[in-house]
Amino acid sequence: MIAVILFSALIVTESASRSEVPVEILLLDAHGRPRAEALIVLDDGELHPAPAEARFEIEQRGLAFRPSLAAVQVGAEVFFPNRDPFAHHIYSFSPGMRFELPLHRSGERPSHRFSQPGVAVIGCNIHDRMQATLVVAPGPWFGFTDADGRLRLQVPPGRYRVLGFSSEEAALKPLGDGIAKPEAPSSWVFSTEGLKEAP
Ligand SMILES: [Cu+2]
């Protein structure tokens, strides 16, 4: 939920650009049913870093990361407040995404800036069962599908690779391409085939 809120805030900023056009993506599963709460990322092949003040938060509370799946724009600073009464020690060994936030006590709020796109599987060195996944998108065009399997975005005209997050593989998998045309709203339909269902 927090991820969606941040995303909306970024879009408001980006919408200042007059050249953006509305795109609606519909994601269906292998049986043609709408797929809700799927993370979709659009990639035009270039990096579009977030403004330096872009912030996001993944809290540690009740021996869990919240949210456990989140997405941010590349360049965003992610804070990890510890709201448990004991210490945590955060790390990721994911290729290209390695980082570590050593032992931090209750009430501390360490952060890390993610300057490369990719998928970071995040754990705690002390509590094995704590796990989160952070998807760092190459630009501001990403979000979760709603209950009807739809995601609406404002994007500059152009060609995009459409990627869906597979929780089973902890990776972004290509769903196909879409072209946003300047003269009219674009509507793209993709299937999750190839995307594994969440466990
Ligand atoms: Cu911990």
py3Dmol code that shows the C-alpha trace and the ligand (Angstrom):
import py3Dmol

protein = """\
ATOM      1  CA  MET A   1       0.000   0.000   0.000  1.00  0.00           C
ATOM      2  CA  ILE A   2       2.812   2.353   0.888  1.00  0.00           C
ATOM      3  CA  ALA A   3       4.429   1.532  -2.432  1.00  0.00           C
ATOM      4  CA  VAL A   4       1.332   2.624  -4.311  1.00  0.00           C
ATOM      5  CA  ILE A   5       1.164   5.914  -2.396  1.00  0.00           C
ATOM      6  CA  LEU A   6       4.764   6.791  -3.177  1.00  0.00           C
ATOM      7  CA  PHE A   7       4.184   5.881  -6.771  1.00  0.00           C
ATOM      8  CA  SER A   8       1.204   8.242  -7.009  1.00  0.00           C
ATOM      9  CA  ALA A   9       3.267  11.054  -5.538  1.00  0.00           C
ATOM     10  CA  LEU A  10       5.986  10.533  -8.128  1.00  0.00           C
ATOM     11  CA  ILE A  11       3.463  10.505 -10.932  1.00  0.00           C
ATOM     12  CA  VAL A  12       2.056  13.858  -9.809  1.00  0.00           C
ATOM     13  CA  THR A  13       5.550  15.303 -10.162  1.00  0.00           C
ATOM     14  CA  GLU A  14       6.111  13.697 -13.525  1.00  0.00           C
ATOM     15  CA  SER A  15       2.719  14.770 -14.853  1.00  0.00           C
ATOM     16  CA  ALA A  16       4.056  18.303 -15.074  1.00  0.00           C
ATOM     17  CA  SER A  17       5.368  17.166 -18.441  1.00  0.00           C
ATOM     18  CA  ARG A  18       2.623  17.918 -20.975  1.00  0.00           C
ATOM     19  CA  SER A  19       3.789  15.284 -23.402  1.00  0.00           C
ATOM     20  CA  GLU A  20       2.725  12.330 -21.255  1.00  0.00           C
ATOM     21  CA  VAL A  21      -0.120  10.137 -22.372  1.00  0.00           C
ATOM     22  CA  PRO A  22      -2.399   7.785 -20.426  1.00  0.00           C
ATOM     23  CA  VAL A  23      -1.747   4.075 -20.657  1.00  0.00           C
ATOM     24  CA  GLU A  24      -3.908   1.336 -19.197  1.00  0.00           C
ATOM     25  CA  ILE A  25      -2.425  -2.116 -18.697  1.00  0.00           C
ATOM     26  CA  LEU A  26      -4.651  -5.132 -18.124  1.00  0.00           C
ATOM     27  CA  LEU A  27      -2.980  -8.241 -16.718  1.00  0.00           C
ATOM     28  CA  LEU A  28      -4.700 -11.600 -17.117  1.00  0.00           C
ATOM     29  CA  ASP A  29      -3.711 -14.980 -15.765  1.00  0.00           C
ATOM     30  CA  ALA A  30      -3.428 -18.144 -17.850  1.00  0.00           C
ATOM     31  CA  HIS A  31      -7.232 -18.635 -17.577  1.00  0.00           C
ATOM     32  CA  GLY A  32      -8.028 -15.107 -18.756  1.00  0.00           C
ATOM     33  CA  ARG A  33      -8.965 -13.848 -15.296  1.00  0.00           C
ATOM     34  CA  PRO A  34      -7.775 -10.462 -14.030  1.00  0.00           C
ATOM     35  CA  ARG A  35      -4.619 -10.677 -11.970  1.00  0.00           C
ATOM     36  CA  ALA A  36      -4.724  -8.303  -8.988  1.00  0.00           C
ATOM     37  CA  GLU A  37      -1.851  -6.917  -6.908  1.00  0.00           C
ATOM     38  CA  ALA A  38       0.799  -7.746  -9.478  1.00  0.00           C
ATOM     39  CA  LEU A  39       3.781  -5.442  -9.684  1.00  0.00           C
ATOM     40  CA  ILE A  40       4.341  -4.103 -13.205  1.00  0.00           C
ATOM     41  CA  VAL A  41       7.396  -2.131 -14.322  1.00  0.00           C
ATOM     42  CA  LEU A  42       7.792  -0.251 -17.604  1.00  0.00           C
ATOM     43  CA  ASP A  43      11.296   0.063 -19.056  1.00  0.00           C
ATOM     44  CA  ASP A  44      12.165   2.311 -22.016  1.00  0.00           C
ATOM     45  CA  GLY A  45      15.795   1.153 -21.928  1.00  0.00           C
ATOM     46  CA  GLU A  46      17.120   4.233 -20.132  1.00  0.00           C
ATOM     47  CA  LEU A  47      17.683   5.210 -16.518  1.00  0.00           C
ATOM     48  CA  HIS A  48      15.439   7.922 -15.083  1.00  0.00           C
ATOM     49  CA  PRO A  49      16.712   8.546 -11.528  1.00  0.00           C
ATOM     50  CA  ALA A  50      14.359   9.838  -8.873  1.00  0.00           C
ATOM     51  CA  PRO A  51      14.885  13.358  -7.517  1.00  0.00           C
ATOM     52  CA  ALA A  52      17.404  13.416  -4.651  1.00  0.00           C
ATOM     53  CA  GLU A  53      14.632  13.992  -2.108  1.00  0.00           C
ATOM     54  CA  ALA A  54      12.736  10.817  -3.083  1.00  0.00           C
ATOM     55  CA  ARG A  55      12.169   8.804   0.086  1.00  0.00           C
ATOM     56  CA  PHE A  56      10.634   5.480   0.869  1.00  0.00           C
ATOM     57  CA  GLU A  57      10.244   3.456   4.047  1.00  0.00           C
ATOM     58  CA  ILE A  58      10.337  -0.237   4.891  1.00  0.00           C
ATOM     59  CA  GLU A  59       9.790  -0.675   8.603  1.00  0.00           C
ATOM     60  CA  GLN A  60      10.923  -3.504  10.815  1.00  0.00           C
ATOM     61  CA  ARG A  61       8.087  -4.324  13.152  1.00  0.00           C
ATOM     62  CA  GLY A  62       6.849  -7.537  14.750  1.00  0.00           C
ATOM     63  CA  LEU A  63       9.854  -9.449  13.382  1.00  0.00           C
ATOM     64  CA  ALA A  64       8.834  -8.577   9.832  1.00  0.00           C
ATOM     65  CA  PHE A  65       9.610  -6.084   7.082  1.00  0.00           C
ATOM     66  CA  ARG A  66       6.591  -3.957   6.162  1.00  0.00           C
ATOM     67  CA  PRO A  67       5.842  -3.884   3.322  1.00  0.00           C
ATOM     68  CA  SER A  68       7.449  -7.206   2.394  1.00  0.00           C
ATOM     69  CA  LEU A  69       7.261  -6.346  -1.313  1.00  0.00           C
ATOM     70  CA  ALA A  70       7.933  -2.798  -2.433  1.00  0.00           C
ATOM     71  CA  ALA A  71       9.025  -0.900  -5.512  1.00  0.00           C
ATOM     72  CA  VAL A  72      10.944   2.362  -5.790  1.00  0.00           C
ATOM     73  CA  GLN A  73      12.383   4.462  -8.590  1.00  0.00           C
ATOM     74  CA  VAL A  74      16.115   4.123  -9.090  1.00  0.00           C
ATOM     75  CA  GLY A  75      18.002   6.700  -7.019  1.00  0.00           C
ATOM     76  CA  ALA A  76      15.462   6.683  -4.180  1.00  0.00           C
ATOM     77  CA  GLU A  77      16.669   6.615  -0.590  1.00  0.00           C
ATOM     78  CA  VAL A  78      15.029   3.835   1.407  1.00  0.00           C
ATOM     79  CA  PHE A  79      14.778   4.153   5.185  1.00  0.00           C
ATOM     80  CA  PHE A  80      14.542   1.098   7.427  1.00  0.00           C
ATOM     81  CA  PRO A  81      13.169   2.259  10.808  1.00  0.00           C
ATOM     82  CA  ASN A  82      13.464  -0.326  13.547  1.00  0.00           C
ATOM     83  CA  ARG A  83      10.152  -0.343  15.467  1.00  0.00           C
ATOM     84  CA  ASP A  84      10.896  -3.536  17.351  1.00  0.00           C
ATOM     85  CA  PRO A  85      12.188  -3.438  20.928  1.00  0.00           C
ATOM     86  CA  PHE A  86      15.363  -5.245  19.851  1.00  0.00           C
ATOM     87  CA  ALA A  87      18.126  -4.872  17.269  1.00  0.00           C
ATOM     88  CA  HIS A  88      18.172  -5.896  13.600  1.00  0.00           C
ATOM     89  CA  HIS A  89      20.977  -6.195  11.048  1.00  0.00           C
ATOM     90  CA  ILE A  90      19.839  -5.825   7.440  1.00  0.00           C
ATOM     91  CA  TYR A  91      21.622  -7.123   4.365  1.00  0.00           C
ATOM     92  CA  SER A  92      21.137  -8.147   0.745  1.00  0.00           C
ATOM     93  CA  PHE A  93      23.410 -10.425  -1.245  1.00  0.00           C
ATOM     94  CA  SER A  94      21.392 -10.059  -4.457  1.00  0.00           C
ATOM     95  CA  PRO A  95      23.690  -9.652  -7.504  1.00  0.00           C
ATOM     96  CA  GLY A  96      24.328  -5.979  -8.250  1.00  0.00           C
ATOM     97  CA  MET A  97      22.235  -4.929  -5.236  1.00  0.00           C
ATOM     98  CA  ARG A  98      24.464  -5.826  -2.285  1.00  0.00           C
ATOM     99  CA  PHE A  99      24.248  -3.626   0.790  1.00  0.00           C
ATOM    100  CA  GLU A 100      24.353  -3.918   4.541  1.00  0.00           C
ATOM    101  CA  LEU A 101      22.947  -1.882   7.438  1.00  0.00           C
ATOM    102  CA  PRO A 102      24.799  -3.233  10.467  1.00  0.00           C
ATOM    103  CA  LEU A 103      23.259  -3.729  13.872  1.00  0.00           C
ATOM    104  CA  HIS A 104      20.732  -0.988  14.576  1.00  0.00           C
ATOM    105  CA  ARG A 105      18.774  -0.704  17.794  1.00  0.00           C
ATOM    106  CA  SER A 106      15.125  -0.027  18.498  1.00  0.00           C
ATOM    107  CA  GLY A 107      14.182   3.467  17.281  1.00  0.00           C
ATOM    108  CA  GLU A 108      17.088   3.818  14.850  1.00  0.00           C
ATOM    109  CA  ARG A 109      16.346   4.568  11.188  1.00  0.00           C
ATOM    110  CA  PRO A 110      19.245   3.686   8.887  1.00  0.00           C
ATOM    111  CA  SER A 111      18.913   4.223   5.132  1.00  0.00           C
ATOM    112  CA  HIS A 112      20.387   3.162   1.817  1.00  0.00           C
ATOM    113  CA  ARG A 113      20.179   4.844  -1.590  1.00  0.00           C
ATOM    114  CA  PHE A 114      19.555   2.420  -4.454  1.00  0.00           C
ATOM    115  CA  SER A 115      21.447   3.704  -7.491  1.00  0.00           C
ATOM    116  CA  GLN A 116      21.048   0.665  -9.753  1.00  0.00           C
ATOM    117  CA  PRO A 117      17.840  -0.944 -11.000  1.00  0.00           C
ATOM    118  CA  GLY A 118      17.251  -4.550 -10.014  1.00  0.00           C
ATOM    119  CA  VAL A 119      15.728  -6.768  -7.376  1.00  0.00           C
ATOM    120  CA  ALA A 120      17.119  -6.856  -3.829  1.00  0.00           C
ATOM    121  CA  VAL A 121      16.074  -9.725  -1.601  1.00  0.00           C
ATOM    122  CA  ILE A 122      16.591  -8.336   1.892  1.00  0.00           C
ATOM    123  CA  GLY A 123      17.116 -10.295   5.085  1.00  0.00           C
ATOM    124  CA  CYS A 124      18.104  -9.836   8.705  1.00  0.00           C
ATOM    125  CA  ASN A 125      21.331 -11.334   9.934  1.00  0.00           C
ATOM    126  CA  ILE A 126      19.799 -12.099  13.328  1.00  0.00           C
ATOM    127  CA  HIS A 127      16.271 -13.221  12.424  1.00  0.00           C
ATOM    128  CA  ASP A 128      16.293 -15.664   9.528  1.00  0.00           C
ATOM    129  CA  ARG A 129      12.547 -15.553   8.980  1.00  0.00           C
ATOM    130  CA  MET A 130      12.535 -11.831   8.156  1.00  0.00           C
ATOM    131  CA  GLN A 131      12.499 -11.262   4.421  1.00  0.00           C
ATOM    132  CA  ALA A 132      11.546  -8.471   2.057  1.00  0.00           C
ATOM    133  CA  THR A 133      11.900  -7.854  -1.639  1.00  0.00           C
ATOM    134  CA  LEU A 134      12.637  -4.423  -3.033  1.00  0.00           C
ATOM    135  CA  VAL A 135      12.247  -3.856  -6.756  1.00  0.00           C
ATOM    136  CA  VAL A 136      14.248  -0.864  -7.987  1.00  0.00           C
ATOM    137  CA  ALA A 137      12.645   0.321 -11.230  1.00  0.00           C
ATOM    138  CA  PRO A 138      14.650   2.137 -13.939  1.00  0.00           C
ATOM    139  CA  GLY A 139      12.107   4.972 -14.023  1.00  0.00           C
ATOM    140  CA  PRO A 140       8.912   6.275 -12.398  1.00  0.00           C
ATOM    141  CA  TRP A 141       6.590   4.042 -14.438  1.00  0.00           C
ATOM    142  CA  PHE A 142       5.567   1.137 -12.222  1.00  0.00           C
ATOM    143  CA  GLY A 143       2.773   0.085  -9.899  1.00  0.00           C
ATOM    144  CA  PHE A 144       0.500  -2.685  -8.696  1.00  0.00           C
ATOM    145  CA  THR A 145      -2.577  -3.849 -10.590  1.00  0.00           C
ATOM    146  CA  ASP A 146      -5.922  -3.157  -8.911  1.00  0.00           C
ATOM    147  CA  ALA A 147      -8.670  -5.681  -8.100  1.00  0.00           C
ATOM    148  CA  ASP A 148      -9.654  -5.683 -11.802  1.00  0.00           C
ATOM    149  CA  GLY A 149      -6.098  -6.477 -12.894  1.00  0.00           C
ATOM    150  CA  ARG A 150      -5.597  -2.940 -14.239  1.00  0.00           C
ATOM    151  CA  LEU A 151      -2.788  -0.447 -13.849  1.00  0.00           C
ATOM    152  CA  ARG A 152      -3.094   3.106 -15.161  1.00  0.00           C
ATOM    153  CA  LEU A 153      -0.002   5.190 -15.844  1.00  0.00           C
ATOM    154  CA  GLN A 154       1.001   8.464 -17.498  1.00  0.00           C
ATOM    155  CA  VAL A 155       4.051   7.935 -19.685  1.00  0.00           C
ATOM    156  CA  PRO A 156       5.949   9.830 -22.377  1.00  0.00           C
ATOM    157  CA  PRO A 157       5.156   8.501 -25.861  1.00  0.00           C
ATOM    158  CA  GLY A 158       7.474   5.692 -26.853  1.00  0.00           C
ATOM    159  CA  ARG A 159       8.126   1.984 -26.767  1.00  0.00           C
ATOM    160  CA  TYR A 160       8.330   0.176 -23.452  1.00  0.00           C
ATOM    161  CA  ARG A 161       9.239  -3.267 -22.301  1.00  0.00           C
ATOM    162  CA  VAL A 162       6.584  -4.360 -19.824  1.00  0.00           C
ATOM    163  CA  LEU A 163       7.946  -6.430 -16.942  1.00  0.00           C
ATOM    164  CA  GLY A 164       6.043  -8.322 -14.270  1.00  0.00           C
ATOM    165  CA  PHE A 165       7.452  -9.302 -10.906  1.00  0.00           C
ATOM    166  CA  SER A 166       7.608 -13.039 -10.213  1.00  0.00           C
ATOM    167  CA  SER A 167       7.674 -13.605  -6.466  1.00  0.00           C
ATOM    168  CA  GLU A 168       8.697 -17.228  -6.938  1.00  0.00           C
ATOM    169  CA  GLU A 169      11.811 -16.266  -8.882  1.00  0.00           C
ATOM    170  CA  ALA A 170      12.292 -12.883  -7.155  1.00  0.00           C
ATOM    171  CA  ALA A 171      12.865 -11.401 -10.594  1.00  0.00           C
ATOM    172  CA  LEU A 172      11.255  -9.178 -13.204  1.00  0.00           C
ATOM    173  CA  LYS A 173      10.066 -11.196 -16.195  1.00  0.00           C
ATOM    174  CA  PRO A 174       9.184  -9.713 -19.594  1.00  0.00           C
ATOM    175  CA  LEU A 175       5.457  -9.743 -20.404  1.00  0.00           C
ATOM    176  CA  GLY A 176       5.836  -8.062 -23.792  1.00  0.00           C
ATOM    177  CA  ASP A 177       6.190  -4.662 -25.425  1.00  0.00           C
ATOM    178  CA  GLY A 178       3.821  -1.729 -25.553  1.00  0.00           C
ATOM    179  CA  ILE A 179       3.850   1.502 -27.529  1.00  0.00           C
ATOM    180  CA  ALA A 180       2.407   4.688 -26.027  1.00  0.00           C
ATOM    181  CA  LYS A 181       1.125   6.890 -28.828  1.00  0.00           C
ATOM    182  CA  PRO A 182       0.850  10.645 -28.407  1.00  0.00           C
ATOM    183  CA  GLU A 183      -2.504  11.030 -30.161  1.00  0.00           C
ATOM    184  CA  ALA A 184      -4.670   8.751 -27.992  1.00  0.00           C
ATOM    185  CA  PRO A 185      -4.824   6.768 -24.735  1.00  0.00           C
ATOM    186  CA  SER A 186      -3.152   3.383 -25.109  1.00  0.00           C
ATOM    187  CA  SER A 187      -4.554   0.111 -23.808  1.00  0.00           C
ATOM    188  CA  TRP A 188      -2.297  -2.915 -23.437  1.00  0.00           C
ATOM    189  CA  VAL A 189      -3.278  -6.430 -22.425  1.00  0.00           C
ATOM    190  CA  PHE A 190      -0.757  -8.963 -21.146  1.00  0.00           C
ATOM    191  CA  SER A 191      -0.945 -12.467 -19.787  1.00  0.00           C
ATOM    192  CA  THR A 192       0.891 -13.736 -16.732  1.00  0.00           C
ATOM    193  CA  GLU A 193       1.951 -16.875 -18.585  1.00  0.00           C
ATOM    194  CA  GLY A 194       5.602 -17.186 -17.808  1.00  0.00           C
ATOM    195  CA  LEU A 195       5.006 -15.275 -14.582  1.00  0.00           C
ATOM    196  CA  LYS A 196       4.744 -17.649 -11.651  1.00  0.00           C
ATOM    197  CA  GLU A 197       1.872 -17.244  -9.230  1.00  0.00           C
ATOM    198  CA  ALA A 198       2.671 -15.893  -5.784  1.00  0.00           C
ATOM    199  CA  PRO A 199       2.926 -18.706  -3.200  1.00  0.00           C
TER     200      PRO A 199
END
"""
ligand_1 = """\
1
CU
Cu 16.241 -8.918 12.803
"""
view = py3Dmol.view(width=600, height=400)
view.addModel(protein, "pdb")
view.setStyle({"model": 0}, {"cartoon": {"style": "trace"}})
view.addModel(ligand_1, "xyz")
view.setStyle({"model": 1}, {"stick": {}})
view.zoomTo()
view.show()
